[in-house]
Amino acid sequence: MTKDHALTERHRTAYLFLLPSLILLTLVAAWPLLRTIWLAFTDATLSNPDINWVGLENFKGVLSDPDWWHSVRNTLTFTFISVGLETLLGLGIALLLHREFFGRGILRAAVMVPWAIPTVVSAKMWSWMFNDNYGVINNILQKLGVIDGPLAWMADNPALSMAAVVIVDVWKTTPFMTLLILAGIQSIPLQVYQSAAVDGASGFRTFWKITLPLIKPALVVAVVFRCLDALRIFDLIFIMTNNSNDTATMSVYARNNMIAFGDLGYGSAASTLVFAFIAIFTVIYVQFSRLNLVGGSSEKVSL
């Protein structure tokens, strides 16, 4: 048996092992996605069993709807602020947890607790905490003198509601960022830091010239994953803001048209645009990050 033939046999065996997973993935992911894209070109509704092809009419309707563009703005605002804060906090906490101190293992486990709580539970819990009548948030802020009276976080204005949602998302998802960034920090060889110490580099210079460049791949992965989650955010905003149009995201907009209004075709068009938006963002971000990583990897780390 030749070497090429043996390699072909190994590839064939690998595909046979992967086949059950690919079939399952097709059934639970690819088929619903393709079905949604197909419905986007029809006039399907929940009440009408007859389906007619309408072409791009649903997409034209979505793209000409001011509520859609308002949801896009809400989604981008939420993504930019929440992911930015989570990245900064995750990096800071990861650097802290990387240090040696008593009880570090217990603290590492405790940090993961918010991430382990289901989103629905977190949303309801924080909704009670933000309540203007009996919420603990208003009580604390009043005692600190930050506010004079209780704030209706979910009713006063959209900016206040969005701020509350961002706070909850940062609280819940920062541990995820911490975990990925901490893994990147721990992959840096100890000899690199020892060499920096011998050269007399300060703590900040060591972080800026060694730690940050070497954890860039982990940062890219963490930011991409969080952006994908944030761009399709639904449950947290839907529950905390009582499905308000003022704070609706793209996913909430698609759900309302598909389920609440019963317009499957129109809602599917909105869902398809959400998918296309996220896919385009992912491709652009990954390609941009890859160029930076390739360019950065060719440069020698120096103090």
PEFENRA-V649136 format. One record per backbone hydrogen bond with DSSP energy under -1.0 kcal/mol. CO is the residue of the C=O (numbers start at 1). NH is the residue of the N-H. E is the energy in kcal/mol with one decimal. If there is no record, write none. Layout:
CO_NH_E, CO_NH_E
//
This chain:
2_6_-2.2, 3_7_-2.1, 4_8_-2.1, 5_9_-2.2, 6_10_-2.0, 7_11_-2.2, 8_12_-2.5, 9_13_-2.4, 10_14_-2.3, 11_15_-2.3, 12_16_-1.9, 13_17_-1.9, 14_18_-1.8, 15_19_-1.4, 18_22_-2.4, 19_23_-2.6, 20_24_-2.3, 21_25_-2.6, 22_26_-2.1, 23_27_-2.0, 24_28_-2.3, 25_29_-1.9, 25_30_-1.4, 26_31_-2.9, 29_33_-1.8, 30_34_-2.8, 31_35_-2.6, 32_36_-2.3, 33_37_-2.3, 34_38_-2.2, 35_39_-2.4, 36_40_-1.5, 38_41_-1.5, 39_42_-2.0, 41_54_-2.8, 41_55_-1.3, 44_265_-2.8, 52_43_-1.7, 54_57_-1.2, 56_60_-2.4, 57_61_-2.3, 58_62_-2.3, 59_63_-2.6, 60_64_-1.2, 62_65_-1.4, 65_69_-1.4, 66_70_-2.1, 67_71_-2.0, 68_72_-2.1, 69_73_-2.1, 70_74_-2.3, 71_75_-2.4, 72_76_-2.5, 73_77_-2.4, 74_78_-2.6, 75_79_-2.6, 76_80_-2.7, 77_81_-2.2, 78_82_-2.4, 79_83_-2.1, 80_84_-1.5, 81_85_-2.4, 82_86_-2.6, 83_87_-2.2, 84_88_-2.0, 85_89_-2.8, 86_90_-2.5, 87_91_-2.2, 88_92_-2.2, 89_93_-2.8, 90_94_-2.3, 91_95_-2.2, 92_96_-1.8, 93_97_-2.8, 94_98_-1.2, 96_99_-1.1, 101_104_-1.4, 103_107_-2.3, 104_108_-2.5, 105_109_-1.9, 106_110_-2.4, 107_111_-2.2, 110_113_-1.4, 112_116_-1.5, 113_117_-1.2, 118_122_-2.4, 119_123_-2.8, 120_124_-2.2, 121_125_-2.5, 122_126_-2.6, 123_127_-1.9, 124_128_-1.9, 125_129_-1.6, 126_130_-2.1, 129_137_-2.2, 131_135_-1.4, 135_139_-1.2, 136_140_-2.4, 137_141_-2.5, 138_142_-2.4, 139_143_-2.0, 140_144_-1.9, 141_146_-2.2, 151_153_-1.4, 152_155_-1.9, 152_156_-3.0, 157_161_-1.9, 158_162_-2.8, 159_163_-2.1, 160_164_-2.0, 161_165_-2.1, 162_166_-2.5, 163_167_-2.3, 164_168_-2.0, 165_169_-2.5, 166_170_-2.8, 167_171_-2.3, 168_172_-2.3, 169_173_-2.6, 170_174_-1.9, 173_177_-1.5, 174_178_-2.7, 175_179_-2.5, 176_180_-1.9, 177_181_-2.6, 178_182_-2.8, 179_183_-1.8, 180_184_-1.6, 181_185_-2.3, 182_186_-2.4, 185_188_-1.5, 189_192_-1.1, 190_194_-2.0, 191_195_-2.3, 192_196_-1.8, 193_197_-2.4, 194_198_-2.0, 195_199_-1.9, 196_201_-2.4, 202_206_-2.4, 203_207_-2.1, 204_208_-2.7, 205_209_-2.6, 206_210_-2.0, 206_211_-1.8, 207_212_-3.0, 210_214_-2.0, 211_215_-1.7, 215_219_-2.5, 216_220_-2.6, 217_221_-2.2, 218_222_-2.4, 219_223_-2.9, 220_224_-2.5, 221_225_-2.4, 222_226_-2.3, 223_227_-2.7, 224_228_-2.3, 225_229_-1.9, 226_230_-2.9, 227_231_-2.7, 230_233_-1.4, 234_238_-2.9, 235_239_-2.3, 236_240_-2.3, 237_241_-2.1, 238_243_-1.1, 249_253_-2.6, 250_254_-2.4, 251_255_-2.4, 252_256_-2.6, 253_257_-1.9, 254_258_-2.1, 255_259_-3.2, 256_261_-2.5, 257_263_-2.1, 262_46_-2.4, 262_264_-1.2, 263_267_-2.7, 264_268_-2.6, 265_269_-1.8, 266_270_-2.0, 267_271_-2.4, 268_272_-2.5, 269_273_-2.1, 270_274_-2.0, 271_275_-2.4, 272_276_-2.7, 273_277_-2.7, 274_278_-2.4, 275_279_-2.6, 276_280_-2.6, 277_281_-2.2, 278_282_-2.5, 279_283_-2.3, 280_284_-2.5, 281_285_-2.8, 282_286_-2.8, 283_287_-2.3, 284_288_-2.5, 285_289_-2.8, 286_290_-2.6, 287_291_-2.0, 288_292_-1.9, 289_293_-2.7, 290_294_-2.8, 291_295_-2.5, 292_296_-2.7, 293_297_-2.5, 296_299_-1.0
//
